[in-house]
Amino acid sequence: GINAEYMGIKDMDAVLLSLDWATYLILGAAVTSIGFGLYNVMILSAIDIKDAKLEKSIEANILEIQGKIAGGAKEFLKMEYLYLLVFVLIMTGIIIVAVEERIGSFWTSAAFLLGAATSITSGYIGMIIAVNTNYKTTFTCNESLGKGFVVAFRGGAVLGFVLVGLGLLNLILMMIVYYYFFLPANPTTHDYLRMLEAIAGYGLGGSTVALFGRVGGGIYTKAADVGSDLVGKFEQDLKEDSIENPGTIADNVGDNVGDIAGMGADLFGSFAESTCAALVISATSAQLVNMGGALYFPLLISAAGILVSLLTTFFATYFQTITEPKDVQWVIKCQLFISTGLMTPVIFAICLISLPYEFTVGNEPDVKVVKYYYCFLCAACGLWSGLLIGYFTEYYTSYEHGPVLDLATQCESGPAMNLISGLALGFISTLIPAFCIAITIYIAYSLAGMYGIALGALGMLSTMCIGLTIDGYGPISDNAGGIATMSNIDEKVRETTDVLDAAGNTTAAIGKGFAIGSAALVSLALFGAFVTRSKLSVVDLLSPLELCGLFVGAMLPYAFSALTMKSVGVAANQMVQEIRRQIHDRNKDPRKKLDSDACVSISTKAALTEMIAPGCLVLLTPLVIGFLFGPKAVAGLLAGALISGVQMAISASNSGGAWDNAKKYIEQQNVQADETERHLPGYDKTVVTERKKKAISKKNAAVIGDTVGDPLKDTSGPSLNILVKIMAILSLVFGGFFERTQVLTSLISRQPIYLITSIHIFTFKKKKKKKK
């Protein structure tokens, strides 16, 4: 597979991976990834609740609660995908009419449908595994902390490896089909460009599902969470996940549809979009198109990332042992460090065997002469800046560090000080990620133009299997804690699941940091691909169209956040009213059962209806602007949305994460203080001490901060990174359509003689009337 006639450094053109062998390696990695996911499914399926030897009543409680959570999640996704099916079909029709080169051609629309189907399948698989792993994590935590961790981690691994493997497999199979049936007998570089622009529909399909999955899932989970917390904790002083709170089941369902299915679809969209962007830009290079497997270099990075990630998981499941709480956080962090460290030399090896020593990429006047090791530096910058962004995200959101501890102290002065400090924390936390992204962009663009930026995004996402594994682990552990509380199992089990959940909260924040950082690079790479397709030689932000587009684009993240947050508020208010009604009725008649299904139904209906407006805003804006004003206005729109959206996403996610962990820290401190007080002589639990009054006041301030932060960190924040990506991929796919239409721009740009003549004629007629 490797031509090695001459291994001299200067004759690197002779050291190339052939196209066939590159295809075999990518297919092999994709199948291995799916196989590893299924291997974990088999291990998890073999775990039986009867082996835990629990009391029959507790065992029945666990299975009943798990059944309700699974049923609620399946019902929501079923309804959401029905809504999505209608939208996807409408969007397919628009693509057929506006994008396809000729009537009867379905290349772009077929890619779009495949991307949407892959995203839906990946999200659903992840959700199914999560709801069948959460309760197993609960009863294995009854045995030991280490066993519970491994079960939750394997559940996350199924999501990570199946999603990436399925995405890569479908993409390479589609490229093989398009290679044989789309291209003519003797294809030119332009033919490859046309083919890869059609394949970009795959990224648009994945992102469309991700948008509605993230927004709908975010509204669902936060409506349930906010409603449950406000009534349960703030008004009724119930503990976390209390069975006495009818909104608890809906809250646990939300963890699966928002953090599992939503996050899975989001990162699948990033993977598909960054790969499509790199492929489209690489088609501007005759060397990459014609030299063996060089064209498949972006896919080879993802394939190698699968194998590196697979090896990295063995450290968590076989080599490292967990005996005490602090080990959990360390083992998860090691996953990020090890995968990043191993991936760095592997990227260099891929560059060495699959790229020519030197090649040109880009269109006039921005043509770059690129050496193979430039590509390594671009991808490595993305990889390591992703790790740095993740680290600083953890610094600002974990209660092991100063910012969150300071936030917890501010709660002593009431909710106002907590909210002010939390907002300030979110704003300042944008500093380091912004510099990391900016430095990566500067280095990547200087070395390889927009192709380098696309490689930086792929480098950041190269260990996505690990990122998704950790992201999946968090909600599984959270659900395990909820099931432990509601099933009345030994309190020590809840303490054990809380250890897993605390690590999961921090890693979830790291995952959001990765997602936002990669979204910035992906969007910029797609922006470059859009400029390439639209044949814009330069984007002048001081020109009227681009400048107006810039202002409108910068406004969109604010309007989008307003719609999503208002949606959470509307849905949460309905949830509050329902929970209050049920608790009131229960207090009047203790024999009355709480109806958790009613709360699930409220979240489902609210999420499905409220997700439409934000989704339409994101999708219709670039289409309307492009149709009326053309690619120049869209270029400004994308730049404004990218710069504004990334900063807002980082700030919102980190403020929300910090408020959440400040609340958890205060609750832990209160539990420890209560335990200490209980052992004092003369203790009377009916007496509310001065310390307890202050503790309750502090906790209430923290709960209010957490409630405000919930829609920021789990609805608006994560959805903003999809906003900047989907607008860019949509513009890329419709770039040719924008160039052909631009209705108002065409009218405005016509010779002013027509306008002058019309004015003269109108004035002449007016004078004639006056004379008469």
C-alpha positions in Angstrom: 0.0 0.0 0.0 3.0 2.4 0.6 5.3 3.3 -2.3 8.7 3.2 -0.8 11.0 3.2 -3.9 13.0 6.0 -2.5 12.8 7.2 1.2 14.8 10.4 0.7 13.3 13.4 2.5 13.1 15.6 -0.6 11.4 12.9 -2.7 8.4 12.6 -0.4 6.1 12.3 -3.5 7.3 8.7 -3.7 6.1 7.9 -0.1 2.4 8.0 -0.5 -0.4 5.8 0.7 -2.4 4.6 -2.3 -6.0 5.5 -2.6 -7.1 1.8 -2.2 -5.1 1.3 0.9 -6.3 4.6 2.4 -9.8 3.4 1.8 -9.2 0.1 3.4 -7.6 1.8 6.5 -10.6 4.1 6.9 -13.1 1.3 6.4 -11.2 -0.9 8.9 -11.1 1.8 11.5 -14.8 2.6 11.2 -15.8 -1.1 11.5 -13.4 -1.5 14.4 -15.0 1.5 16.2 -18.6 0.1 15.7 -17.3 -3.4 16.8 -15.7 -2.0 19.9 -19.0 -0.3 20.8 -20.9 -3.5 20.3 -18.3 -5.3 22.4 -19.1 -3.0 25.3 -22.8 -3.5 24.7 -22.3 -7.3 25.2 -20.4 -6.7 28.4 -23.1 -4.4 29.7 -25.9 -6.8 28.7 -24.3 -9.6 30.8 -24.7 -7.5 34.0 -27.8 -8.8 35.7 -29.6 -7.0 38.6 -30.2 -10.4 40.3 -26.5 -10.8 40.8 -26.5 -7.7 43.1 -28.7 -9.6 45.6 -30.8 -6.7 46.6 -34.1 -6.8 48.5 -37.0 -7.7 46.2 -38.8 -4.4 46.9 -35.7 -2.3 46.0 -35.0 -4.4 42.9 -38.6 -3.8 41.8 -38.3 -0.1 42.5 -35.1 0.2 40.4 -36.7 -1.6 37.5 -39.9 0.4 37.7 -38.1 3.8 37.8 -35.7 2.7 35.0 -38.7 1.7 32.9 -40.3 5.2 33.4 -37.1 7.0 32.4 -36.6 4.8 29.3 -40.2 5.1 28.3 -40.2 8.9 28.6 -37.0 9.3 26.6 -38.2 7.0 23.8 -41.5 8.7 23.6 -39.9 12.2 23.3 -37.4 11.1 20.7 -40.1 9.4 18.7 -42.2 12.5 18.6 -39.1 14.8 18.0 -38.0 12.6 15.1 -41.5 12.7 13.6 -41.3 16.5 13.6 -37.8 16.3 12.2 -38.9 13.9 9.4 -41.3 16.6 8.1 -38.7 19.3 8.2 -36.0 17.1 6.6 -38.4 16.2 3.7 -39.2 19.9 3.2 -35.5 20.8 3.3 -34.7 18.0 0.8 -37.2 19.5 -1.6 -35.6 22.9 -1.3 -32.2 21.4 -2.0 -33.5 19.6 -5.0 -35.0 22.8 -6.5 -32.3 25.3 -5.5 -29.0 23.4 -5.2 -28.9 20.4 -7.6 -27.2 21.1 -10.9 -30.0 19.8 -13.0 -33.5 18.4 -12.8 -33.4 14.7 -11.9 -30.1 15.0 -10.0 -30.1 14.0 -6.4 -26.5 14.0 -5.3 -26.6 16.8 -2.7 -30.1 15.9 -1.4 -29.0 12.2 -1.0 -26.0 13.2 1.0 -28.2 15.5 3.1 -30.7 12.6 3.8 -27.8 10.2 4.7 -26.3 12.8 7.1 -29.7 13.4 8.8 -30.3 9.6 9.1 -26.9 9.0 10.6 -27.3 11.7 13.1 -30.8 10.4 14.2 -29.5 6.8 14.4 -26.4 7.8 16.4 -28.5 9.9 18.9 -31.1 7.1 19.4 -28.4 4.4 19.9 -26.7 6.6 22.5 -30.0 7.2 24.3 -31.0 3.5 24.3 -27.6 2.5 25.8 -27.7 5.3 28.4 -31.2 4.3 29.8 -30.1 0.7 29.9 -26.8 1.5 31.7 -28.0 4.0 34.3 -29.7 1.5 36.6 -26.9 -1.0 36.2 -24.5 1.7 37.4 -26.8 2.1 40.5 -26.7 -1.4 41.7 -23.0 -2.0 40.8 -22.2 1.0 42.9 -23.7 -1.0 45.7 -20.7 -3.3 45.3 -17.9 -0.8 44.8 -17.0 2.6 43.4 -14.6 1.1 40.9 -17.2 -1.2 39.4 -19.8 1.5 39.2 -17.3 3.7 37.3 -16.4 1.1 34.8 -20.1 0.4 34.0 -20.9 4.1 33.5 -17.7 4.5 31.4 -18.5 1.6 29.2 -22.0 3.0 28.6 -20.3 6.3 27.4 -17.9 4.4 25.2 -20.8 2.8 23.3 -22.0 6.3 22.4 -18.5 7.6 21.5 -17.3 4.7 19.4 -20.6 3.8 17.6 -21.3 7.4 16.7 -17.9 8.2 15.3 -17.6 4.8 13.6 -21.0 5.1 12.0 -20.3 8.6 10.8 -17.0 7.7 9.3 -18.3 4.5 7.7 -21.2 6.2 6.0 -19.0 9.1 4.8 -16.4 6.8 3.2 -19.0 4.6 1.6 -20.7 7.6 0.2 -17.4 8.9 -1.2 -16.7 5.5 -2.9 -20.2 5.6 -4.5 -19.8 9.2 -5.7 -16.2 8.4 -6.9 -17.5 5.7 -9.3 -20.9 7.2 -10.3 -20.5 11.0 -10.0 -17.1 11.6 -11.6 -16.6 11.3 -15.4 -14.0 8.9 -16.9 -11.2 11.5 -16.8 -12.1 13.8 -13.9 -10.6 17.3 -13.6 -10.0 19.2 -10.4 -13.2 21.0 -11.0 -15.1 17.7 -11.2 -13.7 16.7 -7.8 -14.7 20.1 -6.4 -18.3 19.6 -7.7 -18.4 16.1 -6.2 -17.2 17.2 -2.8 -19.5 20.2 -2.7 -22.4 17.7 -3.2 -21.0 15.5 -0.4 -21.1 18.6 1.9 -24.8 18.0 2.1 -23.9 15.2 4.5 -22.7 17.7 7.0 -25.8 19.9 6.6 -28.0 16.8 7.3 -26.2 16.0 10.5 -26.2 19.6 11.7 -29.9 20.1 11.0 -30.8 17.2 13.2 -28.2 18.4 15.8 -29.8 21.8 15.9 -33.3 20.6 16.8 -31.9 17.8 18.9 -29.9 20.3 21.0 -32.6 22.9 21.2 -35.5 20.5 21.8 -33.5 18.3 24.2 -32.2 21.4 26.0 -35.7 22.9 26.5 -37.0 19.5 27.7 -34.3 18.9 30.3 -34.2 22.4 31.7 -38.0 22.8 31.8 -38.0 19.7 34.0 -34.9 20.6 36.0 -35.9 24.2 36.7 -39.5 23.3 37.6 -38.4 20.5 39.9 -35.8 22.6 41.7 -38.0 25.7 42.2 -40.8 23.7 43.8 -38.9 20.7 45.2 -35.8 22.4 46.7 -36.8 26.0 47.1 -40.4 25.7 48.2 -40.7 22.2 49.7 -37.1 21.7 50.9 -37.0 18.3 49.3 -33.6 16.6 48.6 -32.2 16.1 45.1 -34.2 13.5 43.1 -36.7 13.0 45.8 -39.5 10.5 45.0 -41.9 13.0 46.6 -41.2 15.4 43.6 -43.3 14.4 40.6 -40.9 16.3 38.2 -37.9 14.1 39.1 -38.6 11.4 36.4 -38.9 14.1 33.7 -35.6 15.6 35.0 -33.9 12.3 34.6 -35.4 11.7 31.2 -34.1 15.1 30.2 -30.5 14.1 31.0 -30.8 11.4 28.3 -32.5 13.4 25.5 -30.5 16.6 26.1 -27.0 15.5 27.2 -26.8 12.1 25.4 -28.9 12.3 22.1 -28.4 16.1 21.8 -24.6 16.1 22.5 -24.1 13.1 20.3 -25.8 14.8 17.3 -23.9 18.0 18.0 -20.4 16.4 17.9 -21.4 14.2 15.0 -22.3 17.4 13.1 -18.9 18.9 14.0 -17.1 15.8 12.7 -19.1 15.8 9.4 -18.8 19.5 8.8 -15.1 19.8 9.5 -14.4 16.8 7.3 -16.6 18.2 4.5 -14.9 21.6 4.8 -11.4 20.1 4.5 -12.5 18.0 1.5 -14.0 20.9 -0.4 -10.9 23.1 0.2 -8.5 20.2 -0.7 -10.2 19.9 -4.1 -8.6 23.2 -5.0 -5.2 21.4 -5.0 -4.4 19.3 -8.1 -1.7 17.4 -6.1 -4.1 16.3 -3.3 -6.7 15.2 -5.8 -4.4 13.2 -8.0 -1.8 11.7 -5.6 -2.9 8.5 -4.0 -4.7 8.7 -0.7 -3.8 12.4 -0.1 -7.5 13.5 -0.8 -8.6 11.2 2.1 -6.1 12.7 4.6 -8.9 14.4 6.6 -10.7 11.0 7.0 -7.4 9.3 7.9 -7.0 11.7 10.9 -10.4 10.6 12.2 -9.6 6.9 11.5 -6.4 7.1 13.4 -8.2 8.9 16.2 -10.5 6.0 16.6 -7.6 3.6 17.1 -5.8 5.9 19.5 -9.0 6.4 21.5 -9.6 2.7 21.7 -6.2 2.1 23.1 -6.7 5.0 25.6 -10.0 3.5 27.0 -8.0 0.4 28.2 -6.2 2.6 30.7 -9.6 3.5 32.4 -11.1 0.0 32.3 -8.0 -2.3 32.8 -4.8 -0.5 33.8 -6.0 2.2 36.3 -7.8 1.2 39.5 -10.3 3.3 41.5 -10.4 2.8 45.2 -11.2 6.3 46.5 -13.3 9.3 45.3 -10.3 11.4 44.1 -9.3 8.6 41.7 -12.3 9.1 39.5 -11.5 12.6 38.5 -7.9 11.7 37.8 -8.7 8.7 35.7 -11.1 10.8 33.5 -8.5 13.5 33.1 -5.9 10.9 32.1 -8.2 9.9 29.2 -7.8 13.4 27.8 -4.0 13.7 28.4 -3.2 10.2 27.2 -5.3 10.4 24.0 -3.8 13.9 23.2 -0.3 12.7 23.8 -0.6 9.5 21.7 -2.5 11.3 18.9 0.3 13.9 18.3 3.0 11.5 16.8 0.2 9.5 15.0 -0.9 12.7 13.1 2.7 13.2 12.0 3.0 9.6 10.8 -0.2 10.1 8.7 1.1 13.3 7.2 4.4 11.4 6.4 2.8 8.5 4.5 -0.3 10.2 2.9 0.8 13.7 1.8 3.2 14.9 -0.9 6.3 16.7 0.4 4.9 20.0 -1.1 1.6 21.0 -2.7 -0.4 24.1 -3.4 -3.9 24.7 -2.1 -6.5 27.5 -2.5 -7.8 29.8 -5.2 -6.2 32.9 -6.6 -5.1 35.3 -5.1 -4.8 33.2 -1.9 -2.8 30.2 -3.0 -0.6 28.6 -0.4 2.5 26.5 -0.9 2.2 23.8 1.8 4.7 21.2 3.0 3.5 18.0 4.6 4.8 19.0 8.1 2.8 22.2 7.9 -0.3 20.1 8.0 1.0 18.3 11.0 1.5 21.6 12.8 -2.0 22.8 11.9 -3.7 19.6 13.2 -1.4 19.5 16.3 -2.3 23.1 17.2 -6.0 22.3 17.1 -5.4 19.1 19.2 -3.5 20.9 22.0 -5.5 24.1 22.0 -8.6 21.8 22.5 -6.9 20.3 25.6 -6.0 23.8 26.9 -9.6 25.1 26.4 -10.8 22.0 28.3 -8.4 22.6 31.1 -9.3 26.2 31.6 -13.0 25.4 31.3 -12.5 23.0 34.2 -10.7 25.7 36.2 -13.6 28.1 35.9 -16.4 25.5 36.6 -15.0 23.0 39.1 -15.3 23.6 42.9 -11.8 22.4 43.3 -10.6 25.8 42.1 -10.8 29.4 43.3 -13.5 30.9 40.9 -16.3 28.5 42.0 -15.3 28.6 45.7 -15.4 32.4 45.5 -18.9 32.1 44.0 -20.0 29.8 46.8 -18.8 32.5 49.3 -20.8 35.2 47.5 -24.0 33.2 48.2 -23.7 34.2 51.9 -24.7 37.7 50.7 -27.7 36.5 48.9 -28.8 35.6 45.3 -28.0 39.0 43.8 -24.3 38.8 44.6 -24.2 35.2 43.4 -25.8 36.2 40.0 -23.5 39.2 39.6 -20.3 37.2 40.3 -21.4 34.3 38.2 -22.0 36.5 35.2 -18.6 38.1 35.7 -17.0 34.7 35.9 -18.5 33.7 32.6 -17.4 36.8 30.9 -13.7 36.6 32.0 -13.6 32.9 31.2 -13.7 33.7 27.5 -10.2 35.2 27.7 -8.0 32.0 27.4 -10.2 30.1 25.0 -10.3 33.2 22.7 -6.5 33.4 22.7 -6.2 29.6 22.1 -8.6 29.8 19.1 -6.9 32.9 17.8 -3.4 31.5 18.0 -4.5 28.3 16.3 -6.2 30.3 13.5 -3.1 32.4 13.0 -0.7 29.5 12.8 -3.0 27.3 10.7 -3.9 30.1 8.2 -0.3 31.3 7.9 0.9 27.7 7.1 -1.9 26.3 4.9 -4.7 28.9 4.5 -8.2 27.7 5.0 -7.1 24.1 4.6 -4.9 24.5 7.7 -7.9 25.8 9.7 -10.0 22.8 8.6 -7.1 20.6 9.7 -7.0 22.4 13.1 -10.7 21.6 13.6 -10.1 18.0 12.7 -7.1 17.8 15.1 -9.3 19.1 17.9 -11.9 16.5 17.1 -9.5 13.7 16.3 -10.0 12.2 19.8 -13.8 12.7 19.7 -14.4 9.0 20.7 -12.9 9.9 24.1 -14.7 13.2 24.3 -18.1 11.5 23.7 -17.3 8.7 26.0 -16.7 11.2 28.9 -19.8 13.2 27.9 -21.9 10.0 27.9 -20.5 8.9 31.3 -21.8 12.1 33.0 -25.6 11.8 32.4 -25.4 8.0 33.1 -23.9 8.7 36.5 -26.4 11.5 37.2 -29.3 9.1 36.3 -27.8 6.4 38.5 -27.9 8.8 41.5 -31.5 9.7 40.8 -32.5 6.0 40.6 -30.6 5.3 43.9 -32.6 8.1 45.7 -36.0 7.2 44.3 -35.6 3.4 44.8 -34.7 3.8 48.6 -31.5 1.8 48.2 -28.8 2.2 50.9 -27.8 5.9 51.2 -24.1 4.8 50.7 -25.0 4.0 47.1 -26.2 7.5 46.5 -23.0 8.8 48.1 -21.0 6.6 45.6 -23.0 7.8 42.6 -22.5 11.4 43.7 -18.8 10.9 43.5 -19.2 9.6 39.9 -21.6 12.5 39.1 -19.3 15.2 40.5 -16.6 14.0 38.2 -19.1 13.9 35.4 -20.2 17.5 36.0 -16.7 18.7 35.6 -16.0 16.6 32.5 -19.3 17.8 31.0 -18.0 21.3 31.2 -14.8 20.2 29.6 -16.8 18.5 26.8 -18.7 21.8 26.2 -15.4 23.6 26.0 -14.2 21.2 23.3 -17.5 21.5 21.4 -17.4 25.3 21.4 -13.7 25.5 20.5 -14.1 23.0 17.6 -17.3 24.9 16.5 -15.2 28.1 16.0 -12.6 26.3 13.9 -15.2 24.3 12.0 -17.2 27.4 11.2 -14.2 29.3 10.0 -13.2 26.3 7.8 -16.7 26.1 6.4 -16.5 29.9 5.8 -13.4 29.3 3.7 -15.1 26.6 1.8 -18.1 28.9 1.2 -15.8 31.6 -0.1 -14.2 29.0 -2.4 -17.5 27.9 -3.8 -18.9 31.4 -4.2 -15.8 32.5 -6.0 -15.3 35.5 -3.8 -11.7 36.7 -4.3 -11.8 38.8 -1.2 -14.2 39.5 1.7 -14.1 43.3 2.4 -15.8 43.9 5.7 -15.8 47.7 5.0 -18.0 47.2 2.0 -21.7 48.1 2.6 -23.1 44.5 2.0 -20.5 42.8 4.1 -20.7 45.4 6.9 -24.5 45.2 7.1 -24.3 41.4 7.1 -21.7 41.6 9.9 -24.0 43.6 12.2 -27.0 41.3 11.5 -24.9 38.2 12.1 -23.6 39.5 15.4 -27.2 40.1 16.5 -28.4 36.5 15.7 -26.8 34.7 18.8 -28.6 37.2 21.1 -31.9 36.7 19.4 -31.5 33.0 19.3 -30.5 32.9 23.0 -33.5 35.0 23.9 -35.9 32.6 22.1 -34.4 29.5 23.7 -34.3 31.0 27.2 -37.8 32.3 26.9 -38.9 28.8 25.8 -37.3 27.2 28.9 -39.1 29.9 31.0 -42.5 29.1 29.4 -42.1 25.4 29.7 -40.7 25.6 33.3 -43.6 27.7 34.4 -46.0 25.0 33.2 -44.0 22.5 35.1 -44.0 24.5 38.3 -47.8 24.9 38.2 -48.2 21.1 37.7 -45.8 20.1 40.4 -47.4 22.5 42.9 -50.9 21.2 42.0 -49.8 17.6 42.6 -48.1 18.3 45.9 -51.0 20.4 47.1 -53.5 17.6 46.2 -51.2 15.0 47.9 -51.0 17.1 51.1 -54.8 17.2 51.2 -55.1 13.5 50.5 -52.0 11.4 51.3 -53.5 8.4 49.5 -53.3 10.2 46.1 -50.4 9.0 43.9 -48.1 11.5 42.2 -48.3 11.5 38.4 -44.8 11.7 36.9 -46.2 11.0 33.4 -48.1 14.3 33.5 -44.7 16.2 34.0 -43.1 14.1 31.3 -45.9 15.1 28.9 -45.6 18.8 29.7 -41.8 18.8 29.0 -42.4 16.8 25.8 -45.1 19.1 24.4 -43.3 22.3 25.4 -40.0 21.2 23.9 -41.5 20.1 20.6 -43.5 23.4 20.1 -40.9 25.8 21.4 -38.0 24.4 19.4 -39.5 25.5 16.1 -39.0 29.3 16.3 -35.2 29.2 17.2 -34.6 26.5 14.5 -36.3 28.5 11.8 -34.4 31.7 12.8 -31.1 30.0 12.3 -32.0 28.2 9.0 -34.0 30.9 7.3 -31.8 33.9 8.0 -28.8 32.9 5.7 -31.2 31.6 3.1 -33.2 34.8 2.9 -30.1 37.0 3.1 -28.3 35.0 0.4 -31.4 34.9 -1.9 -31.9 38.7 -1.6 -28.3 40.0 -1.3 -26.0 37.3 -2.5 -22.8 35.7 -1.2 -21.1 38.9 -0.1 -23.8 39.7 2.4 -23.8 36.1 3.6 -20.0 36.3 4.1 -20.5 39.3 6.5 -23.4 37.4 8.2 -21.2 34.4 8.9 -18.3 36.4 10.3 -20.6 38.3 12.7 -22.4 35.2 13.9 -19.1 33.4 14.5 -17.3 36.1 16.5 -20.4 36.9 18.6 -21.7 33.4 19.0 -18.5 31.7 20.2 -17.9 34.3 23.0 -21.6 34.0 24.1 -21.4 30.2 24.1 -18.3 30.1 26.3 -19.6 32.7 28.7 -23.1 31.1 29.0 -21.8 27.5 29.5 -19.2 28.5 32.1 -21.5 30.8 34.1 -24.1 28.0 34.2 -21.5 25.3 35.1 -20.0 27.4 37.8 -23.4 28.2 39.4 -24.3 24.5 39.3 -21.1 23.4 41.0 -21.2 26.2 43.6 -24.7 24.8 44.6 -23.3 21.3 44.8 -20.4 22.4 46.9 -22.7 24.3 49.3 -25.0 21.2 49.6 -22.0 19.0 50.4 -20.8 21.5 53.1 -24.3 21.5 54.6 -24.5 17.7 54.7 -21.1 17.6 56.5 -22.1 20.3 59.0 -25.4 18.5 59.7 -23.5 15.3 60.3 -21.1 17.0 62.7 -24.0 18.8 64.6 -25.9 15.5 64.9 -23.1 14.1 67.2 -23.1 17.1 69.5 -24.5 16.6 73.0 -28.1 17.8 73.4 -28.8 17.6 69.7 -32.5 18.1 68.8 -33.4 17.8 65.1 -36.6 19.9 65.6 -34.6 22.9 66.6 -33.4 25.2 63.8 -30.0 26.6 64.9 -28.5 29.9 63.8 -26.0 27.9 61.6 -28.9 26.1 59.9 -30.7 29.3 59.2 -27.6 30.7 57.5 -27.0 27.5 55.7 -30.6 27.4 54.3 -30.3 31.1 53.2 -27.0 30.3 51.5 -28.3 27.2 49.8 -31.4 29.1 48.5 -29.1 31.7 47.0 -27.1 29.0 45.3 -30.3 27.2 44.0 -31.5 30.5 42.4 -28.1 30.9 40.7 -28.2 27.3 39.5 -31.8 27.8 38.2 -30.8 30.8 36.2 -27.7 29.0 34.9 -29.5 25.9 33.8 -30.8 27.2 30.5 -27.5 29.0 29.9 -25.3 25.9 30.2 -27.6 23.3 28.8 -29.9 25.0 26.3 -28.6 28.4 24.9 -24.9 27.9 25.4 -24.5 24.4 23.7 -27.0 25.4 21.0 -25.0 28.5 20.0 -22.1 26.4 18.7 -24.6 24.6 16.4 -25.9 28.0 15.3 -22.5 29.2 14.0 -21.8 25.8 12.3 -25.2 25.2 10.7 -25.3 28.7 9.2 -21.8 28.1 7.7 -22.6 24.6 6.3 -26.0 25.8 5.0 -24.2 28.7 3.2 -21.7 26.3 1.7 -24.3 24.0 0.3 -26.4 26.9 -1.1 -23.4 28.9 -2.2 -24.1 28.4 -5.9 -27.8 29.3 -5.4 -26.9 32.6 -3.7 -24.5 33.4 -6.5 -27.2 32.9 -9.2 -30.0 34.8 -7.4 -29.1 37.8 -5.2 -32.4 39.4 -6.3 -32.1 42.8 -4.6 -28.4 43.2 -5.2 -29.0 42.7 -8.9 -31.6 45.4 -9.0 -29.5 47.8 -7.0 -26.3 47.2 -9.0 -28.0 48.0 -12.4 -26.9 51.1 -14.2 -28.3 54.2 -12.4 -29.4 55.5 -15.8 -32.6 53.5 -15.4 -33.4 55.2 -12.1 -32.5 58.7 -13.5 -34.7 58.1 -16.6 -37.6 57.0 -14.4 -37.3 60.2 -12.3 -37.2 62.4 -15.4 -40.2 60.8 -16.9 -42.2 61.1 -13.6 -41.2 64.8 -13.2 -42.1 65.6 -16.9 -45.5 64.0 -16.5 -46.1 66.0 -13.3 -45.2 69.3 -15.0 -47.5 68.5 -18.0 -50.4 67.9 -15.6 -49.8 71.3 -13.9 -49.8 73.1 -17.3 -53.1 71.6 -18.1 
